[in-house]
């Protein structure tokens, strides 16, 4: 019995000795001190020294259909017009007139006061409606309207275009979902599209993708009366699967091209240019009469690309392709895999790539890239982009965007970057 008790005691002592040995032989564990978080300030921003603030008082300047003429708008419907003199925005030298218009959408009357000008023969005008202005308008809490000259195929006169998505308020490239014929100064408008085949969305309104029109599309319709529609597809495919239709009050307007990819469409003397899915990739095609020909094929899926105008860039390889000709150019720009915005100037010599912060990328980035020289200037820092109008080119070397102008990010305004 004594022998067993001694064995137990020796075992316990041995175990305690092993623990003490183990503890004394382990490397010293140092307390982890959290790295000091650097407080971002606009003054310390590398980006701040490369831009000029055009909207020092919060102005967000957006382009009109008249080159060199810009406008600002607020949600309480204050509209103002400006010209850029090379250094700053100045009030435009045109008389601003106002007119009340009542448009109808989904059977609901929406009153909008429009501020418009005659800019050297072209009428330019905008108006904003919110439910605060008329409590009687129930299912449309917001509307933005624009006076736009009709494309050549529609004849003389103007459209009144309406967008009902408040998220697009500061976007330069809005997608308008109602198209009205409009006589300047009149209080009523007329839609030329049949309401009979429209579907109803979850808000009780007609689906907004029945008719779609953008500034880019109107410039590319040549002498035809075309408009875009995603009406025959699921609502979550709006703007991804698109038909091109002929504008008319027919019960079912004629479809001239069905199920194109995205909203890129150009009609010119050669025919109709657009994109189509092609296996795991896609292709740019041209249709002339009944004949369809491939311009260029892409093996990668469309989601690997960013498009601006007639160009598409592969985010993984940096290859830029002219969708009209198939001509390709390898860009030396780096770190654009997560970019969601690509903007190119008119002569395709300068570009901007932007990556907003989200739960995956976490870091905001903007890259100004010279296609002609291969040089790039990249900025990665907080408060780089807030809700933005995208990028607006003032000329070939100056591009405007929206940036926070206060440390807390609550104040924003237009800023201008000038390429070297």
Secondary structure by P-SEA (a helix, b strand, c coil): caaaaaaaaaaaaaaaaaaaaaaaaccccccccccbbbbbbccccaaaaacccccccbbbbbbccccccccccccccbbbbbbbcccccccccbbbbbbbbbbbcccbbbbbbbbbbbcccccccccccccccccccccccbbbbbbbcccccccccccbbbbccccccccccccccbbbbccccccbbbbcccccccccccccccccccccccaaaaacccccccccccccccccccccbbbbbccccccccccccccccccccccccccccbbbbcccccccccccccbbbbccccccccccccccccccccccccccccccccbbbbbcccccccccbbbbccccccbbbbbcccccccbbbbbbcccccccccccccccccccccccccccccbbbbbbbccccccbbbbbbbbcc
